[in-house]
Amino acid sequence: MRKLLSLCRFGEEYHALKVERQGDALVPLGSLLEVTPESLPELCRWADEIYFGGSFPTALYVWDELPKVGKKYLPALVDKSVQAKFGSQVVVATGFYRGVPVEEVDRERTPVIAIPHQELQPVWRELLPFKTKVKRITSLPAGLANLAATLMQASSSFLVAWVGRRTTEIVVVSPEGLVKIARSVPIGLNDGGGSDGFEIERFIVDLGREIATTQTFFKQEFRQAAPTELLLLAGSAVIQGLERFPLNVVGLTVRMPESSPFGALDPTQIGSLAHLLGFFKVAEEFNFLPSELVAGRRSKRFYTLAYGVLVVALIGAGGWLFLQEMEKRQLMQTYKQNFRIYNETRERVLALQMDVKSLRPLKGWEKYYNEVYRLRPRWNMLVSELASKVVEEIVLDDFLIQPDKKKRVSGVWLSSISGKVKALDWQSGLEILRFFGSELEASSCFVVRNLSYVPKALSAPGARTFSFKMEIEVKTEAELEQHEV
């Protein structure tokens, strides 16, 4: 069993919910918890995984009609489109859905969520002591959309409204659980029983007006018929109030949760906990964790997989590979040491990035830091690319990367790779080496400069190994960004 903690901040309120993952099922533990600065560290220490969602006031939700371009150019195109809407002075984190929307009328659009970094930084600073546990940082409307799609199983777009004590979130949701329009309106209702009949009636009138406004905005933005189904996620006070004062919205059908996908949680309890239940399965594209942290986690997973494949290969190859085991162990130890140094450096870079971005007056230092960082290779991508190109006939003895001192101003980095090729004869070894070189040349990270091949020396009876050495130019962060654009 895994202990999951859902955190949600909207306005001045901060709520939490403890959940256990039992197999594929999620089982909420207890009821909603009010979070304070004193109780947050204790809650985070309890959890194995942390999921955070917030009602970011400057978040942008848009379905853009973008030109047809290759997949590698689409991120840059989305970033430029979003930047034009926010303004060139605002640094923005974007996420966009890479799949094809279900509804035929939406197939030419790209769903995008964008949040300024200045809104994400306070969240990340607060969760930084527990960064290894944080699995997702996303928006409250994205969580509500995901939960609503699970509950509704709709075939067309629909509305969902979640009612809090001070605010109400109104979201238009696509059938696959994507946000089409999201609005946070300053109306709410206390579910504790303290509201009188006049207050309930006034809230329902205000809610009907805001829903009608959302429908009108949807028709103008998407040029489609307004959704006519509303999933209401609220406490008992709102639900009972609707029996006395129905929503005055023409053609609108109001639905409540009829089933619960969360263990023994009753459907009537979902409404008051909805803002905490939807974060667990939001589309991965809308996860706003710092990019450096995501890259580090991917590289660790790749290393674990690569090491497992190596062990299986050693067992299956038999006695001949035992002669090469010591060399491979030495190479693996060197790799582990370099990987540890890389992780330590990456953590320092992440901390420095957060510090630099938070020091608004010191723009010059931020510019200097970005320029120095961009003149270095993408280490995690470089290691992954090299590992994917090495074939089983090639054993690497040495892998060295250092700046080209003659061209240091332009940020050129050189790499030397030496090792052996296993083949029946030197001609076969040369063909294997040529294939390896062409694969490296095809990668966006490397440019092969020189190759030295020495077809001599037997390593064991019945097998031949031939030494080689390559000199390679390694692309920097700035060169890769230019290539992508």
N, C-alpha and C positions, 0 to 999 in steps of 0.2 A: 504494500500500500504506500502511496505517495501523498504527502500532506501539501495541499495547494492553498494559497492565500490570494484572494481577489481583493484588490484595493481600487476605490473609485473616489475621485475628488471632483466636485462640481460646486462652483461658487465658494461659499465659506464652509461647506459641509464635506466631511471626509469619512467614508464608510468602509468596512471590511467584512469579509465572510470567509470562514474556514470551510474547506472542502477536502474530502478524501477521494482519491482515485482508486477504485477497487476493480481491477481488470480494465475493462473499457467503460465502466460506469463511473459517473461523478456523483458523490453523495455529500450534500451540504451538512455541516455539523453545527447545530445550534441556530441562532438567529443573527440578525444584522448587528454589527458592532460599531459603535462610535469611536473613531480614531482620534487620538490626541498626540502631540509630540512626544509625550512620555510613554504612551502605549505602543507606538509604531515599532520601535526596536524589538520589543518583546514579541510582537506578532511576527515580525520578519524572522527572528531566530527560531520560532516554532516551525516555520514553513520549510519544505524542501524546494518548492517552486513558487514564484511570485508573479502575478499578472496584474498590471496597472492599467487603468483607463481613466481618462479625464475629459471634461467638457472644455476643451481648449477654445477660448473666446475668439481667436483669430484663425481658426482652422478653416480651410477652403475645401469644399466638396464639389467636384465638377466632373461632368462626362464630356470630354473633349472629342471633337471630330478632327483627327489628325491626318496628315497625308500618309499614303502607303509607303513605308520605308522598311529596310531590313531591321531585324530584331536588335542588332547591335547599335543601331542609330536611334532607336525609339526612346531610350532613357534620356538622351541629350535633348531630343525634341520635346519630351514631356517637361523636362526641367525648364527649358526656355519658355514654354507656354505658361507654366505656373509663375515663373519669375516676372513675366510681363504683367500678370494680374496683381501680384503682390508689390511690385516695384523693385528696381534693380538694387536698392540699398539693403534689402531684407534677405538674410540667409535663410533658406527654406529647406526642410526635409520633406521629400515627396515619396509617395508609394502609389503604384498603379497596377491594376489587375491585368494580368497577362493572358488570361483565358478569353473565351468568346462568350459574351452575355447570352443568356437564354432567350430573351425576347427578340424576335426578328427585327423589331423597330429600333433596337439598340445595338445592333451588330457592328455598326460603323463608328461607335463611340468607345472611348477609353476611360473607364472610371478611375478618378484620381483623388487622393487625399493628400493635402499638403499642410504642414504645420511649421511655423517659424522656429528656428533653433532657440530663440530667446524664451519661448514658451516651454521647450523641452528641457532646457538646462537646469531649472530649479528642481524638476522631478528627478533628473538623473543624479544631481548632487545629493538629494535626500536618500536615494536608494543605493548610492555608490558603495557604502559599507557592505551591502549584500548583493553585489553585482553578479556573483556567480550563481545566485538563485533566480535572478530576474529573467523570465522567459519572454515577456511581451510588455511593451508599452504601446498603447493604441488609444483611439478616441472612443468616447462613450457612445456616440451614434453608431460606430462600427460594431461595437459589442451588442447594442440593442438590435441592429439589423440582423446580425448572425443568429441571435436567439429567436427573433420573430420569424425568420425563414424556417427554422427548425419546428416551430410551433404551428405555423400556418400551412406549410406545404402548398403554397400558392403557385398558380401558373402565369400570373401577371403581377405587375407592380401593385403594392398596397401601402397603406399608412400604418404606422405604429406610434402610439403616444405613451410615454412613461411619465407618471405624475409623482413629483417629489414634494417636499414640504414647502419649498420656496420657488422651485423652477419646474418646468415641464419640457421634456424633449419630444419634438415631433419630427419623425423621420419618414421619408418615402423610400421604400425598400424594393429592390428588384427580386425576382423569384429565387436567385442564387445567393441572396443575403448581402447584397452590396448597397451602399448608401447612394441614393440618387439626389435627395435633398435633405438637409438637416437643419433644424431651427431649435434654438434654446430660448424659450419665452419666459419672462419673469412672473409667472403665475403658478401657484401651487396650493396644496391642501394638506393640512395636518391629519394624519390617519389615526391619531390617538384618541379620537372621540370628542375633542374640544371644539369642533366646528358646529355652528348652528345652521338652521335651515336656510337663512338668508345668505350666509357665506358660501354654502354649498351651491345654491342656485346661481349666485354671481360667478362662482368659478366655472360652472358648466356652461354658462352663457359665454364667458371669455374663452373657454376651450373651444366651443363651436366656432367662434369667430376666427380664432387662430388656425383651426383646421381648414376652414373655408379659404383663408388667405394662402395657406400652403398649397391647396389644390389649384388656386388661380396662378400662383407662381410656377407650379409644375407645368401647367398647360402652356404658359408663355415660354418657359425654358426648353421644354422637350417637344412642343408641338404635338402633344398626344392628349387623349382623353384623360381626365383626372381620375385617380384611383378612387374606388367607391367602397372599399373594405377597410375597416379600421380595427387593428388589434390593440385593445386597451390594456395596458399594464399598470395597475394601480392597486391601492389598498381598499379595504372594505368600505370606507367612508365614501369614496368616489363611486364605487359600484352600487351601493345602496342609494346614493343620491341620484343616479341615473334612472332608477325606477320611479322616482318622483318627478324629476326634471329631465326629460330626454334631450339629447343633443339636437339642436335646430340646424341640421345640415342636410340639404335636399339630396335624397338618393344614397345616403351613407348608411352602410350596415356595420354595426358595432359587434365585435366578437371578443370573447374572453378566452384565456387559456383553457383548453378542454382536456389536455393530457400533460403529464410531466415527464421530461427525459432525465430527471435528476433523482435517481433512487426512489426513496419513499416520500419525497417532497410532494405535498398536495398541490394540485393545479391552482387552488385559490391563494397559495402562498407565493407563487411565482411573481405576481405583480409587484409586491413590495420589495422583492430581491432582484428584480430584472436587471437593474443597472450593475449588478455584481456577477450575474450568471452568464453573461454573453461573451466574456473576454477569452474563454478557453479555446475556442475554435475559430477565431477571426482569421481571415485569409492571411497567409504569411507575408504577402506583399504590403500589408498595412501594419507591419511591426516596426516601430520607430526606435528600436534600440540603437545606440551609437554604432556606426558602421565598423569602427575598429574592433569593437567587442564581437560583433557577428563574424567578422573575418577570422579572428583568433579562434573562435569556437569551430568554424569550418575546418581550419587547418589542423586542429587537434583531432577531429573526427577522421580526416584523411590520413593522418599519421597512424592512428590506431588500426584503420583498415589496411594500410600498406604493410604494417608490421605483421598483421595476421596472415596476409597473403604470402609474405616471405617465409613464415614458419611452415605453412602448408607445403610450399614449394620445396623446402629443405627436407621435409619428411618424405615426400613422394619421389624425390629425385634419387634417393639411395646413397650408396657409399661414395660415388665419385664426387658428389658435392661436398662431402665432409672435408676434402682437401682445400676447398675454398671457404670453409666456414670461418676460420680465424680472420681472414681478410674482411669478410662481410660483417663479422662482429665488431671489428675495429671501425669499419665504416659506419655501422649503426651507432656505436658509442660517440663517434665524432658528430653524427647527425643529431643525436639526443642533446649533446652539449650545445651545439649551435642552435638547436630549437629552443632550449631553455634560455639561452642568451637573447634569442629573438623575442620570446614571450616577455621576459623582463623588460626589454627595450620597448616593446609594444605597450606594456602597462604604463611605463613612464611617459611615452608619447601621448597616450590617452589622457593621463592626468594633466600633462602640459597643455593639451588642446583645450580641455575644459577650463583651465586657469586662464589661458590666453583669451579665449572667447568671452570670459566673464569680465575681463579688464577692458571695458569699453574705451576709456580715455587713451589707452596705450595702443593706438592703431598701428603705429610704426613697428612695435614689437610683434604684433600679430602678423603683419605683412612679412617681416623678416622670417618668422617661424614657418609660415606657409611656403615661402620660396625655398628655404633650406630643405623642408620635408619633401617638396615636389621634385627636388633634384636627386632623390635617392630611388632605388628600385622598389617595386612592390614585392617585398620579401615573401609573403605568403603565396602570392600568385606565381612568383618565380620558382619556388620549391615545388609547388604543385605541378607546374608545366614540365619541369625537368623530370620529375618522377613519372609522369604519364608518357614521356617519350622514350625512356630507357627500356630496351627489350631484354629478354632473358639471356641472350648471348653476350651481353655487355656487362662487365663488372667494373664499377668505378673505384679507383684507388684514391683520387684526390679531387676536390672541388673547391676552388679558391676564387673569391670575388673581391676586387679592390678598385678604387678610383684610378682612372687613367691620369697620372700626374702631368702628362704633357698637355692634356686638354681639360684640366680640372675646372676651368671657368665655365665650360659648356655642360658640365655635369655628366661626363662620359664615364661609365663603369665597365671594367673588363673582367672576364672570367676565364680561368684556365681549368680544363677538365682532362684528367689523365686516367687511363685504365687499360683493360684488356678486352680483346674480342675472342670468343671461343668459336672455332670453326674447324672444318676438316682440312682446309688448305688456305693459303694466304689470299687466293683470289676470292674464295667465299667470304673470308673475313673482311675483305675490302668492300664487297657488295653490302654486307651488313652495316659496315661503318658509313657507307654512302647513304644508306636508307636512314640511319640515325641522324646524320648531318642534315639531310633534307627535311626531316621532321622538325628539327630544331630551327631551321631556317624558316619553315612555314609558321612557326609560332610568333606571336606578336611581341614576345619578351626578348628574343635572341636574334643576333646577326652573327653568323659564322665568319670569322676573319681568316683563320689559318688552320690546317690539319697536317699533323705529322703521324705517319703510319710506319711501324717497324715490324715487318713480317719475319720474326725469328724467335727462338727459345721455346722449347717444349716444357709444359708445366707438369705433365703426367703421361704415362704410357697410354697410347690410344686416343689422346686428346691434345689439341694444339691451342695455344693462346698466343695472340699477337698484340703487342703494345701499341697504344696510340696516345696522342695528345692533341687537344683542340684549344684554340684561342677564340674566345667569343666576346662580342660586345653585348652588354646587358642594357635593355631599355629602362629609362627612369620613369617615375610617376608622370612627369610633365610630358615626356614623349608619348607615353601610352594614352594620356588624355587627348593629345593632339591627333593621334592615330584614330581614336574612337570617334572623335568629332568629324 
